[in-house]
Amino acid sequence: MSNSDSFIDEVTEEVRRDRLFALMKRYGWIAVLVVILLVGGAAWNEWRKASARASAEQLGDAILAALEQDDAQERVSALTAIDAPTPGGKALLHLLTSSEQASAGDDAGARNSLDAISADAEVPEIYRQIAAYKALTRGGTDITVEDRRLRFEGLATPGSPVRLLAEEQLALIDIETGERDAALTRLQALLEDAEITSGLRRRATQLIVALGGTPGEVSAG
């Protein structure tokens, strides 16, 4: 390579370097901003996770402390004093509170706690349906048979986590209202359901036998 070629290469490289520096001066802030955003986003995400974890631990500690009270009414008071930071946490608190209220003999209070969950649109649907089911099974003279039937039918829809349990309650309502054949048909359908649990299968079988039917046979109506 001649001296002239070497000189041209050096000049070309210097021009490229000058252009690169000029671009960095002009647009370098964008790269810095991207780095700041990435680092800041990662830091925020970690802080959010740590905050949520700490909040959950704090809620768990408060619940455990409340449940350690000797008297059911004291446990109820301690649970209602807890402030849950999330809809799921509130649902859990109401479920625990309703259980303790029932232990204290306060069925009306237990139903109110459960109704508070089922009526809260922010609570995940699975909690709302479980609460609605538990509230209905607690009964109460203020709920008519037909009202219970309508509500359980609403819980017995496909995809509901309490569908089969609601079907069992509907069969019990059929028995309560003297509709033996309807109850047998519903119970037989339960036995054929692929999602039935062993406990529910056992209860359905016992009811069928108690009604004079044979498990696996459809009532003649």
N, C-alpha and C positions, 0 to 999 in steps of 0.2 A: 504494500500500500504506500502511495506517495505521500509526501508531507502535506500536499494540498488536500488530498482525500482525508487524511487524518484531521486536518484543521476543520474541514467541512463537517465531519462527524462530531467533533467537539462542539462546534457552534450549534449544530442541530440538537444535540443532547442538552445543551444549555438553554436553547429556546423551549424545548419540551419541559425542562425543569421550571423555567419561568412561567410557562403556561399553567403547569400543575399548581404552583404556589399561588398564582392568580386565582385559579378556580377554588383553591382551598380557602383563600381569603374571602372570596365572594359567596361560596356555598358551604363552607366548612361548618357554619352554625347549624345547618340542617342535620349534618351527621352528629354533631354534639347533642342536638335536641333529641334525635332518635335514641341515642345512647341513654340520655337522661330519662326519657319516657320508658325505655325498656327496663332500666334499673329501678326507676320509681315504681313502675307497674308491678315488678316482681316483689319489691319491698312491701307495697300496699297489699298484695295478695297474701303474702306471708303474715303480715300484721292482722289481716282480716281473719285468716284461719286460726291464728293464735288467740285472737279476741273471742271468736266463736267457741273455741275449745275451752277457754277460761270461763266463759259465760255458762257453758253447759256443765262444767265441773262445779261451778258455784251453785247452779240450780240443783244439781244432784246432791250436793252436800246439804243444802237447805231442806230438800225433801227427806233425806235420811234422818236429819235432826228432828224434823216434824214427826216422822213415823216412830221415833224412839220414845215419844210421850206415852205414859202409862194408860191414860184414859182416852177413849175414842173421841169424846167431845174436845179434849185438848188437842188431839191430832188434827181434828177438823179446823180448829181455830188457828193452829200453826200453819196448816196448808193454805188456808185462805189468806194468810198474811204474806205469802210468798208472791213476788212479782215475776212472772215468767216473761222472758224477752222475746219469745217467738210464738206463733200460733200453735205449733206442735207442742211446745212446752206448756202452754195454757191448757191444751186439750188433755195432756197427761195429768196436770194438776187437778182439773175438774173430774177426771175419771177416778183418781185416788181419793179426792174429797168425797165423791158420791159413795164410794165404797165404805169410807169411814162413817159417813152420815147414816148409811144403812146399818152399820154395826152399832151405832148409837141409838137406833130405833127411829131415826128421822127419815122416813120414806119419802115424804114430800120434799124435803131438802135434797135428798139424793136424786129425785127426778128432776128437780130444778137445775141441779149441777149438770146433769146429763143433757137436759134441754138446751142449756147454755152452749154446749159443744155443738149439738146438731144444728143450732140456729146461726152459728158463726160462719160466715162465708169465707173467712180467711183460714179456717182450719182445714187441713187436708181431708178429702172426701171419705177416706177409709175411717178416720176418727169420727166423723159426723155420723156415718152409718152405724158404727159400733155403738155410739152413744144413743142413737135413736132406738136401736134394738134393745139395749139394756133398759132404757126408760120405759119402753112398752112392756117388757117382761116384769117390771116392778109393779105393773097393774095400777090400781087406784080406782076408786069409785067414780071419779070424774071422767073416765074414759069408757065409752060404751063399747059393746061387743062389735058393732058394725064399724065404729071408728078404729078399733084395734085391727079389725080385718083389713080395712082400707090401708092403714099404715104398714101392716106387715106385707101386704101385696106390693106396696111401693118399694119395700126392701128385698122382695123376692125376685127382682128383675135380673136378667143375665148380666154377669160381670160384677154383681154386688158381692162383697166379701162375706156378707151374712145371708146370702141367698138361701142356702139349704136350711139354716137355722130358722129363717123366717118361714120357710115351707113347713117345718116341723110345728111352729106355733100356729100356723093356719090350720093344720090338721087337728091340733088341740082345740081350736075354736070350733071346727066342724063337730068335734065330739061334744063340746060344751053346748052347742045349739041343737044337738040330736041328729046331726047329719052323718050317720055312721058310714054309709056307702061312700060319701064324698071324702071322709077321713081315710077310709081304706084305700081308695084310689090314689090319694095324695101320698100316703105312706108307701104304697107299692112303688110309685114313681120315684120316691126318694131312694129306695133300695136299688133301683136300676141306674141311679145317677153315678157317673164315673168319679165324681169329686167327693162322694160321701165319705165321712170319716168313720173309723171303727166304733167310736162312742155313739155317734148318731145312728149308725146302722143297728147297733144293739138296742137303742131306745125305740127306733121305728119298728123293729121286729117284735119287741115286747108289747108295743101298743097294738100291733096287728093281731097278735095272739090274744090279747085281752079283749079285743073287739070281736073275737070268734072267727077271725080270718086265718088264712095260711100264707106265710111269707112267700112271695113269688107268684101268687095267684091274684088275678084282677077280680075285683068284686063284680058280681053279676048285676049289681044295681037294682 
